[in-house]
Amino acid sequence: MKMGFEIHIQLNTKQKLFCCCNPHEVDTKTINFGRKLRVSSSEMGEIDPAAEFEIGKGKDITYVSGDRTSCLVEADEEPPHAPNGEAIKSAIKISNLFSASIVDEIHFMRKIVVDGSNTSGFQRTAIVGLDGKFVNGGNYVGINSICLEEDAGRLVEKTETGPVYNLDRLGIPLLEITTEPVEGDAMLGEKIAAGIGRTLKLTGLFARGLGTIRQDVNVSVGNYGIVEVKGVQKLEQVRKVLEFEEKRQSWLVELSKILHNRGIGKSDFNTKIVNLTDIFLASNSQIIRRLMSGQNALALKAPGFSGLFAKEPVPDSRLGLDLADLCKLFGFKGIVHSDEISKYGIEGQILNEVYKRLDISEKDGFILIFGSGEKAYRCLEMAKLRLEASLYGPPSETRMATEKGTTRFLRPRPGASRMYPETDIMTILVSGEMKASYRIEMKSWEETVNDIAGKYNIPHQVAEQLLDSDYLEWFTEAVMAFKSIPSTVIASVILQTFEELRKDGLQANKSALFDILDAVNKGNISKEAIHDVLRESLSQSISVESVIKRRGLISISKDEMSKIVASILKDSVSENIQREKIYGVIMGRVMKQVRGKIDGKLVDQEVKRQIEEKFGTN
Amino acid sequence: MVQQMKPGQLVQLQYNGKLLEGLIMPRSLYEDTMHITLKLKNGYNIGLDIDKVRLVKVIEHEATAQTEDEKEYNEIGNGPRVLILGTGGTIASKVDYRTGAVKPAFSAKEIVDMVPEIGNIASISVKTIMNELSENIKPENWSIMSNEVYKAFNSGYKGVVIAHGTDTMHYSASAVSFAVENPPGPVIFVGSQRSSDRPSSDSAINLQGAVTFAAKSNASGVFVAMHAGLDDNLVAVHRGTRVRKNHTSRRDAFESVNDIPFAYVDIENSIIKHENEAIPKGKIKLMPNFLAKALIFKFHPGISESITNAVFKGDLLSVIIEGTGLGHVSREIFPYIRSAIDNGKFVGMTSQCIWGSVGMAVYETGRDLLAMGVVPLGDMLSETALVKSMWALGNGLDLPSVMPLNLRGEIASRRPVEK
């Protein structure tokens, strides 16, 4: 498999790239406004259908603009200011770090982006460094380019009429580091991504926290098309995505062979979209009636595809899912394909009529959508192209990484980026002196890990995990704030508890962390209760404090615990428990009453002490 | 070797020991000559020091931009006939992403291609009458615009849209307001605050607003159509004599001063909501001459005596004072004003407060100025007063009697509470 990486990482400058807003402030009020973006199709050249759909009529973009984090520049109501000097300095430093050739003049460009994430309709971006390299242990990867660009607006929600973006993130300076493609397995991919990520982290030039580093991963197998996977936010996703893509693309290679074996060729795709509304109107199937409501039933023969839509050698790799995702781009809820037609309760007689009208034999399949207007036809035309592309193995496309490390179809891969000069920004001269002096002196990864381990008195491995995670800053802040809580406990909440919760889809946040540590610090809960309280707080979106109150988890004193132990022991005397089993039984009964209310270690000590007092040493 | 590199060439270069391939781009006037701009295959431009690059080979000598047939197709679209007059700048333009060049659309076909919605509102014809940035527009240009508007109505157009740079659009709108009396339909100036080559440009919405108004409103007069707010759905139509550019960059920079907007156009539904009425009071009449012997004199503390002297004792025939508050200047200016009026010059008073009317009977300074013969111009914008006096001078009208009159809605005796 061949893979390449595009790493986007936010610089931690105080101000944005083209204005003086501080993105880390908290907004006290916001305003909303609505916009439309347009690019005429004639100038887009070979326009990709997704973009065409996005700029199609009736799509309104809503922007939420805060009073502190964005200004008239983000609202596209004022020209950009001169680029942030600190950001330019950082970009030159990173170019030097990767031994890239630094340009003599930086020219900002406008890269057309019509999904609404940029109020201007383009992203401002400039090449600072070219042709660098990254060497890490035995691994070497070429760096194509280092670009300084502005981050896009943050998608808040997708409504029926269009997306809503918050402008707080728009304009934060980003570096985009693009590697050359390398041949290898998922393991190597992870090593490269991790290596570059770790190196960047060590520079101290970048923001930390979730979403501050995002990677696009380009993957291809054999000589087939390049698949661009967007939105890989976490390192552990990289390997999973690469493994998944290798399997998925290999399946598509296999699929093309199956089609060839079935005798399917290009000419078989001279099929027409057939309107089957009249046939489906006669169906008494509840599902079909619901889907039909006022819509047309449009169908397309899928030559040779019988049984191939639902087949998935790896979960989520089935063609049917890709087709459904494609239809969603056009605003349709989904697609019906022949492999799952039996689920719709359609009468056999009607199905026969469908087969007849579509001229379908045993090896063929079909796809069907319920919709109307030109959009429905365009959608099916696109689906047809996707089916035909199956003859030639995995097609070039853009996919989106999922949390679990699979990928979903996002849109066909756009052609070359549409760019033109940003005339509002003057060219920036990079002098030989700047190139020579903007360099980074930094400690190695090992040294940094050792420093953290030493400073916070935590094991080496824990320090490394923290440095790798997005949460090192939360950790250091928490250690400072809660001096009486052992740093290992704080680290374990961040590394283990958070991770367990994340697996269940619960995203921990800083305030929850600090609230729970505060409760432990005040003695309101014991550290054993952290996991359960956090889970309840996050899953039900209620404050840590309310969870503690609700659960009655106010901790008990050592004296109270001691009394409970004494009373349980007293009650148990009559049971004549064997001496060697006493500890286990008593400990169990005591913990039932005090779990989460006091440190388990103290209970252990007290139970042992009282048993020995009563029954002597074992 | 270096001398051989010319803009337009597709070249292979050596830079820092590495090979680069790209298109050599023209440099702008303000970029130095020690660097070249190279457009790489991925679309990015970079600047390289000429002394550090070595030309390896020229791959293609002249990668010229494709030129298109620029025939004027008129009467594109369906609906009432609307003429769009181009004065410069670009109401619609397209980008050649290969070279990065922005090419304005001048023909009706190109404009309707860019903003297809207007083809459903009106039958569009386009005529380019000049090509000037709005800061370079002169009173002679106002005369040309006025003549063209007059001709258009005589040729049976329902309405006229004038695409104009925004900086001085309100001066031109005011000028045409005075020059063309009783137009049988609306004349609408339109511009854009975000250049039309960007996806977020306001030009398409503004143009839709202008064309909708030109095609559907029966109002007689000259107007400016621009964004009403930050949203891309509402266009405000301002009276040409009442409008002012009040912001350097916002989409809603144009505001009606001392008046509410004349109308609003709801773009989504193509509906006009009139706040006012204007029906022609007679036959269309053209008075297109302007004499530029007038000036706005903005008084401020510590104003230079030599400038004051030059203004009032030079060859100007009309001075529009932008006084402080209700219409005042310091007493040091009095002798200059008095001598100018004594020499037959017109001196009118407006306020630098922008909003509100002058009121020269309130304080002694105002009464002194009135006694000298300074003509109070009510709530007229100083820019409108300037243009009006140039027009009055150009057409031989008596300024002291014409200037305070309400000819085109430029002055009012009452002002709405709502701003």
Interface residues (C-beta under 8 A of the other chain):
Chain A: F33 G34 R35 K36 L37 R38 V39 S40 S42 E43 G45 I55 D60 L72 A75 D76 E77 E78 P79 S101 V103 D104 E105 I106 H107 M109 R110 K111 I112 V114 T119 S120 G121 F122 T125 A126 I127 L130 D131 S145 C147 A416 S417 R418 M419 Y420 P421 M426 T427 L429
Chain B: Y15 N16 K18 L20 Y30 E31 H35 T37 L40 N42 G43 Y44 N45 I46 G47 L48 D49 K52 K94 V95 D96 Y97 G100 A101 V102 D113 M114 R194 D197 R198 P199 S200 S201 A204 I205 G229 L230 D231 D232 N233 T248 S249 R250 R251
